[in-house]
Amino acid sequence: MLYKVTVKSDLNSNGVRLEKGMSVEVAFHQKATLSSLLSDGKGQELVINAFKTKYGVDVKKAGAFTSRYLDLETIN
């Protein structure tokens, strides 16, 4: 399944700046919620790598691995 993970609000933490609207698409092997995607080791890796590749930022280091800062949308 394909998911879009989007930053919901600005965050500047641990030397990492995230801006509202930053988003990445990740393909995950099963139907997921944000919490299940981010708690799964492979899901975490997918999201971290997608943000690093596209924006050069580490969302985990920023402390943004929560529903407070991230939103999940199912694309298909």
C-alpha positions, 0 to 999 in steps of 0.5 A: 500500500502507498502512504503519504506522510506529512508534517502537520506543524513547524518544528525546530528541535535538536538542530533539525527544522521541519516545516508544515506541509513537508511530505513523502510517499512510502510503500508499506507491505500492509494496511497501516495507521500512523502509530503502527507504521511508526512503531514497525522497524521497517516502517520507521526506516522507510519514513526516516529514509524518505525524509532524509532523501527528499529534504535532508532531515531526520524526523526521528532526531527532531522528535517528530515521530508522533501524531502531533507532528505527522499525518498519514494519508492512504493513497491506495 
